[in-house]
Each structure stands twice: as structure tokens, then as C-alpha cells.
Amino acid sequence: MLYPLKFSPILKERIWGGKVLSEKYCKTDDRQTKFGESWEISDLDDDISVVTNGFLAENNLRELIETYMGELVGDTVFDKAGLGFPLLFKIIDAQDDLSVQVHPDDVLAQQREGQNGKTEMWYVIHAEENAGIYAGFNKPVEKQDYINAVQNKEIASLLQFYPVKKGDLFFIPAGTVHALGKGVGVVEIQQPSDITYRIFDWNRVGASGLPRELHVAEAVEAIHFDENTDCKIEYEEKFNTTSNLFRSEFFNINTIVFDKPLQKNYSTIDSFVVYICVEGEVHLFGDDFHEVLIAGQTALIPASIPEINLVPKIKSRLLEVYV
């Protein structure tokens, strides 16, 4: 019988990374370096998550999908995504500004790379004073205006800047120019793609001492100039119950903020569920399992588990994601 699966985090060294992932969320390995990203659940070819708990330990996610198919991800999800896992989950720590960038949509990504596009969502888990993000244009922008701004290294002047605090939520559709700002940490939920077109990198150099590669020409065709929506998502969060944050064709996101036991029934959704613990400590109980999540940990609940009991040790907060 399947059970909640936990995976070894895939840690990514980044020039803009820091020590928060290791010091606050216990994301460490043999390298003593600055980590910018922890890939919590991934099925990308070079970065496939490996199970750490239970009898399936040391099996990777792709092997599990090949074996369990709809029992793991849900029949509807399997019919659509096949042997691929339809989402990628990350925890990101930005100790410096990330590059200004854009991701292609499904149509362009398939034409150029034969891959998915990348629509993503950010849930802020920590933010330093005056920290923020850039997402979308701050006014209607024509293509030539954008090109002029890039050439003059003034692209940031065209972007909407959002001051952020813990709990803020942002939806970043493919084709939206964006950048995480210095001092912001997020849970990122996204389509399974790593295609990024870097537009501007704040005039810094990479580890080689040279400026990092830009993808200005590729980015022009990826940007959706005709779409200029507010990327910040407002929501109402309730206590000791499930609160919906956002629904889309790619993912549904809820929060559970609680200090009392809750029973969850997933018999009607025909999908896996992913929990990301962003605060506290939560025990997951079923007939044949007991798993624990602390802040910074993630679990995949197979679709074959219709009910699960959640018991917080202290006041806790989970993100709950399914498709």
C-alpha cells in the first residue's frame, strides 16, 4: 500500500543564494556553499527526486509513476501527463536580486525546446524589511519601448515592484517579465520546466568573473505584451480549516492553518496531493502510516489515499496543492 512520500531535496548552488535554506530549513549536503534553491519534488531529466522514507526509499519519482501510474498521481492526471510528473516544487532563498527574466508559454516552449512552458506561483515564506519582487509591467508597454529599455539597461523602470511580507501570493503566468528581489524566500509551484530567458542581470558577473549569458532575442518573442495583469493574489485565510488561495488549469493551492487535528478526504479529486509545511510541525496519520513534516519539508500524498488525518504539534501552516 502506498503512503506519504518524502524526497531528498535537490540543492542548487546559485550566485544569488545564501545560508537560509541550510540554517532555517535544514537543507544541507556535503558542499559548504550558498544554496539558492531546494528542489523538493522534481521529475526533470537531470533532477529526478528520490524517496527517503518507507519501503520505497531509494526509488525515484519516475520509477514510481511507471509502476503505480494512476494509483500514485490519479487516473485523470496520468491520462493527461503520462509518465511525467505535472508539477515542480521548489523552496527559493534570494539573498540578492535574481535576474530579470521571462519563461515561454507551452506553444513557444514546444516549438523551441520540445518541452512544457513555465507558469509559476510564489508563496512568500520570509521577507526582509523593504524586500520585494518585480512582476509584470507597471504600464502598457509596446515591444519597441521594451527593446529600448533593455538596450539602455533600464528595464527595471518598466516593471511593477511589489513590497512583500510573509504569506503574500503571486501568480506569474508564462510570458510575464519578473524577478525575485533580494531578501525574499518563496515556495515556488510551477510547471515542470527549467526554460528561462535572462533579460537583465543587474550588471553583475558570474563565478567565472564574466557577465552571465543573456537571452534578449529569445525573450522578446516569449513576452506577452498584450497581457498586463496584477500578479498579486488576494485571499482570505481561515483558522482550523482549509482555505483556498488559487485555482488554475495547472494547479490548485490551499492553505491549512491549524492547531487542532483535521481529517482530510480526497476521494473526489482524482489527483495526488502535495503538502509543504511552511510553519510548525504536522503529523500525518493513516491506517498504515505515520509521517512527520516540519517547516521546510514536503510530502507527496498518493491519489490512492482517500483520507488522511493531520495532527499539528503546535500551531502550523501547510500549503496543500493538487491538480
C-alpha positions as CSV (number, residue, x, y, z in Angstrom):
1,M,0.0,0.0,0.0
2,L,1.3,3.5,-0.9
3,Y,1.9,6.0,1.9
4,P,3.0,9.7,2.1
5,L,6.3,10.0,0.3
6,K,9.2,12.3,1.3
7,F,12.1,13.0,-1.0
8,S,15.7,14.1,-0.7
9,P,16.0,17.8,-1.6
10,I,18.0,18.6,-4.7
11,L,20.1,21.6,-3.7
12,K,21.1,24.1,-6.3
13,E,24.1,26.5,-5.8
14,R,23.2,29.9,-7.1
15,I,25.2,33.1,-7.3
16,W,22.4,34.9,-5.5
17,G,21.9,32.2,-2.9
18,G,22.7,32.3,0.8
19,K,22.5,30.3,4.1
20,V,18.8,30.5,4.8
21,L,18.0,27.1,3.3
22,S,20.6,25.4,5.4
23,E,20.2,27.4,8.6
24,K,16.4,27.7,8.8
25,Y,15.1,24.8,6.8
26,C,18.0,22.2,7.3
27,K,18.7,21.9,3.6
28,T,22.4,20.7,3.6
29,D,24.7,18.4,1.8
30,D,28.5,17.8,1.7
31,R,29.1,21.2,0.0
32,Q,29.7,24.2,2.1
33,T,28.2,26.7,-0.3
34,K,25.4,29.2,-0.9
35,F,22.3,27.4,-2.0
36,G,19.6,29.4,-3.8
37,E,17.1,26.6,-4.5
38,S,15.9,23.4,-2.9
39,W,14.0,21.3,-5.5
40,E,11.5,19.5,-3.3
41,I,9.7,17.3,-5.9
42,S,11.1,17.2,-9.4
43,D,10.8,14.9,-12.5
44,L,13.1,16.8,-14.8
45,D,15.6,14.6,-16.6
46,D,18.7,15.6,-14.8
47,D,17.0,16.2,-11.4
48,I,14.6,13.4,-10.5
49,S,13.6,13.2,-6.9
50,V,14.5,10.1,-4.8
51,V,12.3,8.8,-2.0
52,T,13.8,8.8,1.5
53,N,11.2,7.1,3.6
54,G,9.5,3.7,3.8
55,F,9.8,0.6,1.7
56,L,10.1,2.7,-1.5
57,A,13.2,4.5,-0.3
58,E,15.9,5.0,-2.9
59,N,13.3,4.7,-5.8
60,N,12.9,7.8,-7.8
61,L,9.7,9.6,-8.8
62,R,9.8,8.5,-12.4
63,E,10.1,4.8,-11.4
64,L,7.2,5.2,-9.1
65,I,5.0,6.7,-11.8
66,E,6.0,3.9,-14.2
67,T,5.0,1.3,-11.5
68,Y,1.9,2.8,-9.9
69,M,0.6,5.2,-12.6
70,G,-2.9,6.5,-11.6
71,E,-2.6,4.9,-8.2
72,L,0.1,7.4,-7.4
73,V,-0.9,10.5,-9.4
74,G,-4.6,10.0,-10.1
75,D,-6.1,8.4,-13.2
76,T,-7.1,11.7,-14.8
77,V,-3.6,13.2,-14.2
78,F,-1.9,10.1,-15.6
79,D,-4.1,10.2,-18.7
80,K,-3.0,13.7,-19.3
81,A,0.6,13.8,-18.2
82,G,1.6,10.1,-18.8
83,L,4.9,9.1,-17.2
84,G,5.8,12.7,-16.4
85,F,5.0,14.4,-13.1
86,P,3.0,17.5,-13.9
87,L,4.5,20.0,-11.3
88,L,7.8,21.1,-9.9
89,F,8.1,22.3,-6.3
90,K,11.0,24.4,-5.0
91,I,11.9,26.5,-2.0
92,I,14.0,29.5,-3.1
93,D,16.2,31.8,-1.0
94,A,17.1,35.1,-2.7
95,Q,19.9,36.8,-0.9
96,D,20.5,39.0,-3.9
97,D,18.2,40.1,-6.8
98,L,17.6,37.4,-9.3
99,S,17.9,38.3,-12.9
100,V,15.0,39.9,-14.8
101,Q,13.7,37.1,-16.8
102,V,10.7,35.5,-18.6
103,H,9.6,32.0,-19.3
104,P,7.9,30.8,-22.6
105,D,4.4,29.5,-22.7
106,D,3.6,25.9,-23.8
107,V,3.3,26.8,-27.5
108,L,6.6,28.5,-27.8
109,A,8.4,26.1,-25.5
110,Q,7.3,23.2,-27.6
111,Q,8.3,24.9,-30.8
112,R,11.8,25.7,-29.5
113,E,12.6,23.1,-26.9
114,G,10.0,20.3,-27.2
115,Q,9.2,20.9,-23.5
116,N,6.5,22.5,-21.3
117,G,6.3,26.2,-20.8
118,K,6.6,27.6,-17.3
119,T,3.8,29.2,-15.4
120,E,4.6,29.5,-11.7
121,M,3.3,30.7,-8.4
122,W,5.2,32.2,-5.5
123,Y,4.2,31.9,-1.8
124,V,6.4,34.1,0.4
125,I,7.8,32.3,3.4
126,H,10.1,35.0,4.6
127,A,11.0,38.6,3.7
128,E,13.4,41.1,5.0
129,E,12.4,44.7,5.6
130,N,11.8,46.6,2.4
131,A,12.2,43.4,0.3
132,G,10.0,42.9,-2.8
133,I,9.6,41.4,-6.2
134,Y,9.2,42.6,-9.7
135,A,6.3,41.1,-11.7
136,G,4.7,42.4,-14.9
137,F,4.9,45.8,-16.5
138,N,3.8,48.9,-14.5
139,K,2.0,50.3,-17.5
140,P,1.1,49.3,-21.1
141,V,4.4,48.6,-22.9
142,E,4.9,48.3,-26.6
143,K,7.6,46.0,-28.0
144,Q,9.9,48.8,-29.2
145,D,9.6,50.6,-25.8
146,Y,10.7,47.4,-24.1
147,I,13.6,46.9,-26.6
148,N,14.8,50.5,-26.0
149,A,14.7,49.9,-22.2
150,V,16.7,46.7,-22.5
151,Q,19.3,48.4,-24.7
152,N,19.6,51.2,-22.2
153,K,19.7,48.8,-19.2
154,E,16.5,50.5,-17.9
155,I,14.2,47.5,-17.9
156,A,13.6,47.7,-14.2
157,S,11.9,51.1,-14.7
158,L,9.1,49.3,-16.7
159,L,8.4,46.7,-14.1
160,Q,5.8,46.6,-11.3
161,F,7.5,46.4,-7.9
162,Y,5.6,44.8,-5.0
163,P,6.8,45.1,-1.4
164,V,6.3,41.7,0.2
165,K,5.6,40.1,3.5
166,K,5.3,36.5,4.7
167,G,2.2,34.9,3.3
168,D,1.9,37.0,0.1
169,L,1.0,35.1,-3.0
170,F,1.9,35.8,-6.7
171,F,0.8,34.2,-9.9
172,I,3.4,34.5,-12.7
173,P,1.9,33.3,-16.0
174,A,4.3,32.3,-18.7
175,G,5.2,35.4,-20.8
176,T,5.4,37.7,-17.7
177,V,8.7,39.5,-17.1
178,H,9.7,39.1,-13.4
179,A,12.4,38.9,-10.8
180,L,12.6,37.8,-7.2
181,G,14.2,40.6,-5.1
182,K,16.9,40.5,-2.5
183,G,15.8,39.2,0.9
184,V,12.8,37.2,-0.2
185,G,12.2,33.5,0.3
186,V,9.4,31.7,-1.5
187,V,7.8,28.3,-2.1
188,E,7.6,28.1,-5.9
189,I,5.0,25.9,-7.6
190,Q,5.4,25.6,-11.3
191,Q,5.0,23.6,-14.5
192,P,7.8,21.1,-14.9
193,S,10.2,23.2,-17.0
194,D,13.6,24.9,-16.5
195,I,13.5,27.2,-19.6
196,T,14.5,30.7,-18.6
197,Y,15.3,33.6,-20.8
198,R,17.5,36.1,-18.9
199,I,16.9,39.7,-19.9
200,F,19.0,41.7,-17.4
201,D,21.3,40.7,-14.6
202,W,21.9,43.9,-12.7
203,N,25.4,44.3,-14.3
204,R,27.0,41.6,-12.2
205,V,29.4,38.9,-13.1
206,G,29.2,35.2,-12.6
207,A,31.6,32.8,-10.9
208,S,33.9,33.0,-14.0
209,G,34.3,36.7,-13.5
210,L,32.4,37.4,-16.7
211,P,28.8,38.6,-17.2
212,R,26.3,35.8,-17.2
213,E,24.7,34.9,-20.6
214,L,21.6,36.9,-21.6
215,H,18.8,35.7,-23.9
216,V,17.4,39.1,-25.0
217,A,16.4,38.0,-28.5
218,E,14.7,34.8,-27.2
219,A,12.8,36.8,-24.6
220,V,11.3,39.3,-27.0
221,E,9.2,36.6,-28.6
222,A,8.3,35.0,-25.3
223,I,6.8,38.1,-23.6
224,H,3.1,38.6,-23.7
225,F,2.9,42.3,-24.3
226,D,-0.8,42.3,-24.6
227,E,-1.3,41.0,-21.0
228,N,-0.6,43.3,-18.1
229,T,-2.4,41.9,-15.1
230,D,-1.9,42.4,-11.4
231,C,0.2,39.4,-10.3
232,K,-0.6,39.6,-6.6
233,I,-3.3,37.3,-5.4
234,E,-5.5,38.5,-2.5
235,Y,-7.1,35.8,-0.4
236,E,-8.8,35.2,2.9
237,E,-7.3,32.7,5.3
238,K,-9.4,30.9,7.9
239,F,-8.3,29.1,11.0
240,N,-8.6,25.3,11.7
241,T,-10.0,24.6,8.2
242,T,-8.8,24.6,4.6
243,S,-8.7,28.0,2.8
244,N,-8.5,28.2,-1.0
245,L,-5.8,30.5,-2.3
246,F,-5.8,30.0,-6.1
247,R,-7.2,27.7,-8.8
248,S,-5.9,27.4,-12.3
249,E,-5.6,24.9,-15.1
250,F,-2.1,24.0,-13.8
251,F,-2.6,23.7,-10.0
252,N,-4.9,24.3,-7.1
253,I,-3.4,25.8,-4.0
254,N,-4.9,25.9,-0.5
255,T,-3.6,26.6,3.0
256,I,-4.3,24.8,6.2
257,V,-3.6,26.9,9.3
258,F,-4.5,24.9,12.4
259,D,-3.7,23.9,16.0
260,K,-6.3,21.1,16.2
261,P,-6.5,17.7,14.4
262,L,-8.2,17.7,11.0
263,Q,-9.3,14.9,8.8
264,K,-9.0,15.4,5.0
265,N,-10.9,13.4,2.4
266,Y,-9.6,13.4,-1.1
267,S,-11.8,10.7,-2.6
268,T,-13.4,13.1,-5.2
269,I,-10.4,15.0,-6.6
270,D,-8.6,12.1,-8.6
271,S,-5.2,13.7,-8.0
272,F,-2.1,13.4,-5.9
273,V,-1.8,16.0,-3.1
274,V,1.4,17.7,-2.0
275,Y,1.9,19.2,1.4
276,I,4.6,21.8,2.0
277,C,5.0,22.7,5.7
278,V,5.9,26.3,6.0
279,E,5.4,26.7,9.7
280,G,5.2,24.4,12.8
281,E,5.1,20.6,12.9
282,V,2.4,18.3,11.5
283,H,1.9,14.6,11.9
284,L,0.3,12.6,9.1
285,F,-1.7,9.6,10.1
286,G,-3.4,6.8,8.2
287,D,-4.3,3.2,8.8
288,D,-0.7,2.0,7.9
289,F,1.5,5.1,8.2
290,H,2.7,7.9,10.5
291,E,4.9,10.6,8.9
292,V,6.1,14.0,10.3
293,L,6.6,17.3,8.5
294,I,8.4,20.2,10.0
295,A,8.9,23.7,8.4
296,G,10.7,23.3,5.1
297,Q,9.6,19.7,4.4
298,T,7.4,18.4,1.7
299,A,5.3,15.2,1.2
300,L,3.5,13.7,-1.7
301,I,0.2,12.0,-0.8
302,P,-0.6,9.4,-3.4
303,A,-4.0,9.5,-5.1
304,S,-4.9,6.1,-3.7
305,I,-5.0,7.5,-0.2
306,P,-8.6,8.8,0.2
307,E,-8.4,10.0,3.8
308,I,-5.6,11.4,5.9
309,N,-5.5,12.7,9.5
310,L,-3.4,15.8,10.1
311,V,-2.3,16.5,13.7
312,P,-0.4,19.6,14.4
313,K,2.0,19.5,17.4
314,I,1.9,23.3,17.6
315,K,0.1,25.9,15.5
316,S,1.2,25.0,12.0
317,R,0.7,26.0,8.4
318,L,0.6,23.7,5.3
319,L,0.3,24.5,1.7
320,E,-1.9,22.0,0.0
321,V,-1.5,21.5,-3.8
322,Y,-3.2,19.3,-6.3
323,V,-4.2,19.3,-10.0
